[in-house]
Amino acid sequence: MISIKYFFHRVQDVKLSDIIQIIPMSVGWLISPVYKKRYKHVWLICEEKKEARDNGFCFFKRMNEIEPDQKCIYAIDKKSVDYNKVKSIGTIIQYGSIKHWIAYFCCEYNISSQKGGKPNAPLCAFIELNNWYNANNVFLQHGVIINNLRWLYADRSRIKYFFTSALPEYEYVSKNFGYGKGTVWLTGMPRFDGLHEYTVKENRILIMPSWRSWFNEKSSMQGELNSDFINSNYLMEWKKLLENKKFNNIIKRNNLEVLFYPHRNMQSHINVFRSEINTHVKIVSWEEYDIQDLLKTSQMMITDYSSVFFDMVYMKKPIIFYQFDIDDFRKAHYSEGYFDYSNNPFGHTFTEDVGVIDEFERIYYNGFKISEEYLKAHKLFFPYYDKDNSKRIYNIIKKYAKDDVK
């Protein structure tokens, strides 16, 4: 039973643009009984509205390859740059359309790399958390969980199967997130299936920072942390690193291709990055580069807190952490989980650009080699290191499908 306080909390999440979606939602719900038989065994898969580059797409692609008899439908916006890529693989549906709502109400499983991977996230969360509709939600995840993510706790989610990739992650989620037995599983992520065969570009370096909540949503910390992006500490610190004279000399002298790829929640500021920062580093957008291709072709990564660094760790590549605002990040963005950035075998952490550049220089002239400690930790962190992550997920869902009938 959801408390009155929590009920109104969910109401506040529903914005005017979401309320408009009540019309297609209602139509989809009213006529869904007609389509029950058609969608009875369908798995509805998606990610973000305009993206197909993460675990959702990788799982969809893999299912069409190894389990073609399992009917899967992928929801994506027709205006997406990834639309034709998905269409060439299997059945698609327009994201947020009446058909998407019908599929949501009728499908056997709603599968996504995003907790909000549904026709309309706020509306779906509202009806699910108030027990007005019981969806069989399968959470593939967007990355390895390392922080204490309160919004993924069982009292704020209706997740049937919650898949994890690393042993410490599985143990942490199982112990702290409040899910019952049989919900949380250790399988590996679908996108890890594709991280075993790839070609690295010798001169490519990837810089991929995470986002900050105070630029994207209302927060009591906005004024204190300066939500005006162009005058923010966030932009200033990345500008300092990217314009570092020593860094740019190394880039120019060695003909390196260094790409700065902001988190998708920060991509709306891409033009500010480009206009405010004068550097040999190329500032790129998600429309220009597929993130999976960048990860596979890059020699190493510089990031701050982004959990996507674990994709690089999975491929046994070096990492550097640049954390100039760790206290603010912990206070206003994500609270600390089980992973210690300042004491781990995968990468060193720095709060100043000088330390980052010195470490980068050391790694570069050492041929991007990783330590024995790194390799030992890798084995403990990833019990599954193969191409069968999607298959393990499929087998678990299929095994319990008869018991999950809505």
C-alpha positions as CSV (number, residue, x, y, z in Angstrom):
1,M,0.0,0.0,0.0
2,I,1.4,3.4,-1.0
3,S,1.2,6.1,1.7
4,I,-0.8,9.3,1.0
5,K,2.5,11.3,1.3
6,Y,4.1,9.1,-1.3
7,F,1.0,9.2,-3.5
8,F,1.3,13.0,-3.7
9,H,5.0,12.8,-4.3
10,R,4.3,10.8,-7.4
11,V,1.6,13.3,-8.5
12,Q,4.3,16.0,-8.4
13,D,6.4,14.0,-10.9
14,V,3.6,14.2,-13.5
15,K,4.1,17.4,-15.6
16,L,1.7,19.1,-18.0
17,S,3.3,17.4,-21.0
18,D,2.7,14.0,-19.3
19,I,-0.9,14.8,-18.6
20,I,-1.5,15.2,-22.3
21,Q,-0.3,11.6,-22.6
22,I,-3.3,10.5,-20.5
23,I,-5.4,10.5,-23.8
24,P,-3.3,7.8,-25.7
25,M,-2.8,6.0,-22.4
26,S,-6.6,5.8,-21.8
27,V,-7.2,4.8,-25.4
28,G,-4.5,2.1,-25.2
29,W,-5.9,0.8,-22.0
30,L,-9.6,0.7,-23.2
31,I,-8.8,-1.2,-26.4
32,S,-6.0,-3.4,-25.0
33,P,-8.3,-6.4,-24.3
34,V,-8.7,-6.7,-28.0
35,Y,-5.0,-7.2,-28.4
36,K,-4.3,-9.4,-25.4
37,K,-3.9,-12.6,-27.5
38,R,-1.7,-10.9,-30.0
39,Y,0.8,-9.5,-27.4
40,K,0.4,-12.3,-24.9
41,H,4.0,-13.6,-25.3
42,V,5.6,-10.4,-26.7
43,W,8.6,-8.9,-25.0
44,L,8.5,-5.1,-25.3
45,I,12.0,-3.6,-25.3
46,C,13.3,0.0,-25.3
47,E,15.8,2.5,-24.0
48,E,15.4,6.3,-24.2
49,K,12.9,7.6,-26.7
50,K,15.5,8.4,-29.4
51,E,18.2,6.0,-28.6
52,A,19.2,2.4,-29.4
53,R,22.8,2.0,-28.2
54,D,22.5,0.5,-24.8
55,N,21.5,-2.8,-23.1
56,G,18.0,-2.6,-24.5
57,F,19.1,-2.5,-28.1
58,C,21.9,-5.1,-27.5
59,F,19.4,-7.5,-25.9
60,F,16.9,-6.9,-28.8
61,K,19.6,-7.5,-31.4
62,R,20.9,-10.6,-29.6
63,M,17.4,-12.1,-29.2
64,N,16.8,-11.8,-32.9
65,E,20.0,-13.6,-33.5
66,I,19.9,-16.5,-31.0
67,E,16.2,-16.7,-30.1
68,P,14.2,-15.7,-33.2
69,D,11.1,-17.6,-32.0
70,Q,10.8,-15.2,-29.1
71,K,8.6,-12.3,-30.3
72,C,10.3,-9.0,-29.4
73,I,9.2,-5.5,-30.3
74,Y,11.4,-2.4,-29.9
75,A,9.9,1.0,-29.2
76,I,11.8,4.0,-30.7
77,D,11.0,7.4,-32.1
78,K,10.9,7.5,-35.9
79,K,12.9,10.7,-35.8
80,S,15.8,8.9,-34.0
81,V,19.1,8.6,-35.9
82,D,19.1,5.0,-34.7
83,Y,15.6,4.2,-36.2
84,N,16.8,2.5,-39.4
85,K,19.4,0.5,-37.5
86,V,16.7,-1.0,-35.3
87,K,14.2,-1.4,-38.1
88,S,16.7,-3.5,-40.1
89,I,16.9,-6.0,-37.2
90,G,13.3,-6.6,-36.1
91,T,9.8,-5.4,-35.3
92,I,9.6,-1.8,-34.1
93,I,6.8,0.5,-32.7
94,Q,6.6,4.2,-32.4
95,Y,7.6,5.4,-28.9
96,G,4.8,6.9,-26.9
97,S,2.1,6.1,-29.5
98,I,-1.2,4.4,-28.8
99,K,0.3,1.2,-30.2
100,H,3.1,1.5,-27.6
101,W,0.5,1.9,-24.8
102,I,-1.4,-1.1,-26.1
103,A,1.8,-3.2,-26.1
104,Y,2.7,-1.9,-22.6
105,F,-0.7,-3.1,-21.2
106,C,-0.6,-6.4,-23.1
107,C,3.0,-7.6,-23.3
108,E,4.4,-10.4,-21.3
109,Y,7.4,-8.4,-20.2
110,N,8.4,-4.7,-20.5
111,I,12.2,-4.7,-20.8
112,S,14.5,-1.7,-20.7
113,S,17.9,-0.5,-19.8
114,Q,16.1,2.5,-18.2
115,K,13.8,2.4,-15.1
116,G,11.6,4.8,-17.0
117,G,11.7,2.9,-20.3
118,K,7.9,3.0,-20.9
119,P,5.5,5.0,-23.1
120,N,5.5,7.7,-20.5
121,A,7.7,7.2,-17.4
122,P,5.9,9.4,-14.8
123,L,2.4,8.1,-15.7
124,C,3.5,4.5,-15.8
125,A,5.3,4.9,-12.4
126,F,2.2,6.5,-11.0
127,I,-0.2,3.7,-12.0
128,E,2.3,1.0,-11.1
129,L,3.3,2.4,-7.6
130,N,-0.3,2.9,-6.7
131,N,-1.0,-0.7,-7.7
132,W,-3.4,0.2,-10.5
133,Y,-1.5,-1.8,-13.0
134,N,1.0,-4.6,-12.5
135,A,3.6,-4.6,-15.3
136,N,6.2,-7.3,-15.5
137,N,9.2,-4.8,-15.7
138,V,12.6,-6.2,-16.5
139,F,15.5,-3.8,-15.6
140,L,18.6,-4.4,-17.7
141,Q,20.3,-1.3,-16.4
142,H,22.2,1.5,-18.0
143,G,25.5,0.6,-16.3
144,V,27.1,-1.1,-13.3
145,I,25.6,0.3,-10.1
146,I,28.2,1.7,-7.7
147,N,26.3,4.4,-5.8
148,N,23.4,4.3,-3.3
149,L,20.6,5.0,-5.8
150,R,17.5,5.6,-3.7
151,W,15.3,5.9,-6.7
152,L,15.9,2.3,-7.6
153,Y,14.8,0.9,-4.2
154,A,12.0,-1.5,-4.2
155,D,9.6,1.0,-2.5
156,R,10.0,3.3,-5.5
157,S,10.0,0.7,-8.3
158,R,7.9,-2.1,-9.6
159,I,10.7,-4.3,-11.0
160,K,10.1,-8.0,-11.6
161,Y,13.7,-8.9,-12.6
162,F,16.7,-6.7,-11.8
163,F,19.9,-7.8,-13.6
164,T,23.4,-7.0,-12.4
165,S,26.9,-7.5,-13.9
166,A,29.5,-7.4,-11.1
167,L,29.6,-9.5,-8.0
168,P,30.0,-6.5,-5.5
169,E,27.1,-4.8,-7.3
170,Y,24.9,-7.9,-7.0
171,E,25.7,-8.2,-3.3
172,Y,25.1,-4.5,-2.7
173,V,21.8,-4.3,-4.5
174,S,20.5,-7.6,-2.9
175,K,21.4,-6.4,0.6
176,N,20.3,-2.7,0.4
177,F,17.6,-2.1,-2.2
178,G,14.8,-4.0,-0.5
179,Y,13.9,-6.6,-3.2
180,G,12.6,-10.0,-2.4
181,K,14.2,-13.3,-3.3
182,G,14.2,-14.1,-7.0
183,T,14.3,-10.4,-8.2
184,V,18.0,-9.5,-8.3
185,W,20.2,-11.7,-10.5
186,L,23.9,-11.7,-11.5
187,T,24.1,-12.3,-15.3
188,G,26.2,-9.6,-16.9
189,M,24.9,-6.8,-19.2
190,P,23.8,-7.5,-22.8
191,R,26.2,-4.9,-24.2
192,F,29.1,-6.8,-22.6
193,D,28.4,-9.5,-25.2
194,G,30.0,-7.2,-27.8
195,L,33.1,-6.2,-25.8
196,H,35.2,-9.2,-26.7
197,E,35.9,-8.5,-30.4
198,Y,36.9,-5.0,-31.4
199,T,39.7,-3.0,-33.0
200,V,41.3,-0.2,-30.9
201,K,42.5,2.9,-32.6
202,E,46.1,3.5,-31.4
203,N,45.8,7.2,-31.0
204,R,42.2,7.5,-29.6
205,I,41.6,8.7,-26.1
206,L,38.1,9.1,-24.6
207,I,37.0,11.7,-22.0
208,M,33.5,11.0,-20.8
209,P,32.2,13.0,-17.8
210,S,29.0,12.3,-16.0
211,W,26.1,14.8,-15.5
212,R,25.0,16.9,-12.5
213,S,21.5,16.9,-11.3
214,W,21.5,20.6,-10.5
215,F,21.6,21.5,-14.2
216,N,18.7,19.2,-15.1
217,E,16.1,19.4,-12.3
218,K,14.9,21.5,-9.4
219,S,17.2,21.1,-6.4
220,S,17.8,22.9,-3.2
221,M,21.4,23.0,-4.2
222,Q,20.9,24.9,-7.5
223,G,21.7,28.3,-6.2
224,E,24.6,27.2,-4.0
225,L,26.2,25.2,-6.9
226,N,25.4,27.8,-9.6
227,S,22.9,26.3,-12.0
228,D,23.9,28.8,-14.6
229,F,25.9,26.4,-16.8
230,I,28.1,29.0,-18.6
231,N,29.4,30.4,-15.3
232,S,29.5,27.1,-13.4
233,N,32.4,25.4,-11.7
234,Y,31.6,22.3,-13.7
235,L,32.4,24.1,-17.0
236,M,35.4,25.9,-15.6
237,E,37.0,22.7,-14.3
238,W,36.6,20.8,-17.6
239,K,37.8,23.9,-19.5
240,K,40.9,23.9,-17.3
241,L,41.6,20.3,-18.1
242,L,40.9,20.4,-21.8
243,E,42.9,23.6,-22.2
244,N,45.9,22.4,-20.1
245,K,49.0,23.4,-22.1
246,K,50.9,20.3,-21.3
247,F,48.0,18.1,-22.3
248,N,47.6,19.9,-25.6
249,N,51.3,19.6,-26.3
250,I,51.2,15.8,-25.8
251,I,48.1,15.6,-28.1
252,K,49.7,17.7,-30.8
253,R,53.2,16.1,-30.5
254,N,51.8,12.5,-30.7
255,N,49.0,13.2,-33.2
256,L,46.4,11.9,-30.7
257,E,42.6,11.9,-31.3
258,V,41.1,12.9,-28.0
259,L,37.3,13.0,-27.9
260,F,35.3,14.8,-25.2
261,Y,31.8,13.2,-25.0
262,P,29.5,14.7,-22.4
263,H,26.8,12.6,-20.7
264,R,23.6,12.5,-22.7
265,N,21.9,14.7,-19.9
266,M,24.6,17.3,-20.6
267,Q,24.5,17.1,-24.4
268,S,22.1,20.1,-24.5
269,H,25.1,22.2,-23.5
270,I,27.3,20.9,-26.3
271,N,27.5,24.3,-28.1
272,V,28.6,25.9,-24.9
273,F,31.4,23.5,-24.5
274,R,32.5,24.1,-28.1
275,S,32.3,27.9,-27.9
276,E,33.9,28.3,-24.4
277,I,36.7,25.8,-24.7
278,N,39.8,26.3,-27.0
279,T,41.6,23.0,-27.2
280,H,43.0,20.3,-29.5
281,V,40.4,18.0,-27.9
282,K,37.4,17.3,-30.2
283,I,34.1,17.9,-28.4
284,V,31.5,15.5,-29.9
285,S,27.8,14.8,-29.7
286,W,25.8,11.6,-29.4
287,E,24.4,12.2,-32.9
288,E,27.9,12.0,-34.3
289,Y,29.3,9.0,-32.4
290,D,27.9,5.8,-31.1
291,I,29.0,5.4,-27.5
292,Q,29.6,1.7,-27.9
293,D,31.9,2.3,-30.8
294,L,33.8,5.0,-28.8
295,L,34.3,2.7,-25.9
296,K,35.6,-0.2,-28.0
297,T,37.9,1.9,-30.2
298,S,39.5,4.0,-27.4
299,Q,42.7,3.1,-25.6
300,M,41.7,4.6,-22.3
301,M,39.2,6.8,-20.5
302,I,39.2,9.9,-18.4
303,T,36.0,10.4,-16.5
304,D,34.7,11.8,-13.2
305,Y,32.0,9.5,-11.8
306,S,30.3,7.9,-14.9
307,S,29.7,4.2,-14.3
308,V,30.4,3.6,-18.0
309,F,34.0,3.4,-17.0
310,F,33.3,-0.3,-16.1
311,D,32.8,-1.0,-19.8
312,M,36.5,0.0,-20.1
313,V,37.4,-2.0,-17.1
314,Y,35.6,-5.0,-18.6
315,M,37.8,-4.6,-21.7
316,K,40.9,-4.2,-19.4
317,K,41.7,-0.7,-20.3
318,P,43.2,2.1,-18.1
319,I,41.0,4.7,-16.3
320,I,41.6,8.1,-14.7
321,F,39.1,9.8,-12.4
322,Y,38.9,13.6,-12.3
323,Q,36.8,14.5,-9.3
324,F,37.0,18.3,-8.6
325,D,33.5,18.4,-6.9
326,I,33.3,15.2,-5.0
327,D,31.7,16.8,-1.9
328,D,29.0,18.5,-3.9
329,F,28.4,15.4,-6.0
330,R,27.8,13.3,-2.9
331,K,25.6,15.9,-1.3
332,A,23.4,16.8,-4.3
333,H,23.7,14.0,-6.8
334,Y,24.5,10.5,-5.7
335,S,25.4,9.3,-2.2
336,E,28.3,6.9,-1.9
337,G,27.8,3.1,-2.4
338,Y,30.3,0.3,-2.2
339,F,32.9,1.5,-4.7
340,D,35.7,3.7,-3.4
341,Y,37.0,5.9,-6.3
342,S,40.0,7.0,-4.2
343,N,41.1,3.5,-3.3
344,N,40.5,0.9,-6.1
345,P,42.7,-1.2,-8.4
346,F,41.3,0.2,-11.7
347,G,42.3,3.9,-11.7
348,H,43.7,6.8,-9.7
349,T,41.6,9.8,-8.6
350,F,42.6,13.4,-8.8
351,T,41.0,16.7,-7.9
352,E,43.3,18.9,-9.9
353,D,43.9,18.9,-13.7
354,V,47.7,18.8,-13.2
355,G,47.4,15.4,-11.5
356,V,45.2,14.0,-14.3
357,I,47.6,15.1,-17.0
358,D,50.7,13.7,-15.2
359,E,48.9,10.4,-14.8
360,F,47.7,10.5,-18.4
361,E,51.3,11.1,-19.5
362,R,52.5,8.1,-17.4
363,I,49.9,5.8,-18.9
364,Y,50.5,6.9,-22.4
365,Y,54.2,6.5,-22.4
366,N,53.8,3.1,-20.6
367,G,51.9,1.8,-23.6
368,F,48.5,1.8,-21.8
369,K,49.5,-1.3,-19.8
370,I,47.5,-2.3,-16.7
371,S,48.8,-3.8,-13.5
372,E,48.6,-7.4,-12.2
373,E,46.4,-6.0,-9.3
374,Y,44.0,-4.7,-11.9
375,L,43.8,-8.1,-13.6
376,K,43.2,-10.0,-10.3
377,A,40.5,-7.5,-9.3
378,H,38.9,-7.9,-12.8
379,K,38.4,-11.7,-12.2
380,L,36.8,-11.1,-8.8
381,F,34.6,-8.3,-10.1
382,F,33.3,-10.0,-13.2
383,P,32.5,-13.7,-12.6
384,Y,31.0,-13.8,-16.1
385,Y,33.4,-12.8,-18.8
386,D,31.9,-14.2,-22.0
387,K,29.4,-13.5,-24.8
388,D,26.4,-15.2,-23.0
389,N,25.1,-12.3,-20.9
390,S,21.9,-11.9,-23.0
391,K,21.4,-15.6,-23.1
392,R,21.6,-15.9,-19.3
393,I,19.0,-13.1,-19.0
394,Y,16.7,-14.8,-21.6
395,N,17.0,-18.2,-19.7
396,I,16.1,-16.6,-16.4
397,I,13.0,-14.8,-17.8
398,K,11.9,-17.8,-19.8
399,K,12.3,-20.1,-16.8
400,Y,9.8,-18.2,-14.7
401,A,7.5,-16.8,-17.4
402,K,4.6,-19.2,-16.6
403,D,4.6,-18.0,-13.0
404,D,4.6,-14.3,-14.1
405,V,1.3,-14.3,-16.0
406,K,-0.5,-11.0,-15.2
